[in-house]
Amino acid sequence: MTDLPDELSTDEIIRSLASGAPTTWLRSTGTEAVLPDLGDMMDSAAARFDRFAPWFAETFPEAATVPVEFASAFPGVSSGMIESALVPAPAAQHRLDDLFGSEINGRLWLKRDDTLPVSGSIKARGGFHEVLEFAEAVAADHGLDAMDPAIYSNPQFREIAANHRIVVGSTGNLGLSIGILGARLGFAASVHMSADAREWKKTMLRDHGVDVIEHAGDFVEAVEAGRASAEAAENTQFVDDEDSVSLFAGYSVAALRLRQQFEAAGVTIDEQNPLTVYLPCGIGGGPGGVTFGLRRVFGTAVRCIFVEPSQAPAMFLGVRTGRHSGIAVQDIGLSGATAADGLAVARPSRFIGPAIGPLISGFATVPDEVIRAGVGVLHETEGIDVEPSATAGLTIPWRMGEAAAESPTGIHLVWLTGGAMVPDDERSAYVEEGRGLVERIGSTASAIFTD
């Protein structure tokens, strides 16, 4: 472990983070945690998705119909919905009870963002929303009826779009969302990819006609390169994963849908039946937007825990120190490298920590071994195959000690982030590796801090 700066060396939580040990920090975030004043952006984003539903249904076969299980939660919606299932996970809960030698109160659920239509990850909502918002702005600027979804399939719009470019820096999943949708709308699209991005994601983007620019450095380098290229170009939209309110708005829509899904499942969320949500975190945009939405929908009946790899706890570090994007994990001797490529971020968002930090109920870090083992647990118990980053939060309910036992009727929701797009051979490799690590899950001790 590197020598910590004097002002950080006395902080027991920072010392635990710097050692690379699994660390959990649970915070008091009650009614004093005020929602940021962001107007009606969540409702506006939801309305935008609704407007584009016919276009999605027409353009993407996988969005042409909604799953049968959506009928009760979303009555009257028959096509074009970008949403994922909410499912109970009793077999996984029982297996983890055995592995940890203890039971959690309440019930384990999974939010299946690994199966979101078109680009198969939590990044779809945010990435799609910013592309759609840009498309509407371009249409309006050229005298078209931006509120009419039919115009986005017309040759006239595509001819206009071809003279506009969308640029993003990504570890992979946001790039897939931006690139696939942007190219399908007719925009030129460029994705700057960091060194840890998977090769199959680069190949898939190129197959969709997207320019992929590879960088030897990390996520921050890819973002900076994308930003620099966009600043020098006309008719170009840079999707800033470090500072985008449009991405944030798109992510937040998930909370509106989740409320409908719990109601359809007969599950009550209130102060007597609290909801704890475990959100894998990279730069913070996805979990930040979801947290804002959840607190707006459920108030103090929901707690949101951000979960990061032990070597890349960027948001944890930024919020704990109050430095936010002014500190990187390398500053405390960590590498920033992780098998969870979507979470391989060394420096957090400039926007998320300051804007919604007080709403975050806790943070946890997880060793790569446990993240990979989670893939095996979900495969063996629920028949669900995901990429490693999706399982970051899976074991955290069992690590929260008495804090997880506040109510015998509490709901634990693990948010799955990606997996459906993974090629079969890589998915099989993830599963095989994960199954070999499952038995080690319960042996990983965690330091728990509360305030």
Order of alpha helices (4+ residues) and beta strands (2+ residues): alpha-alpha-beta-alpha-beta-alpha-beta-alpha-alpha-beta-alpha-beta-alpha-beta-alpha-beta-alpha-beta-alpha-beta-alpha-alpha-beta-alpha-beta-alpha-beta
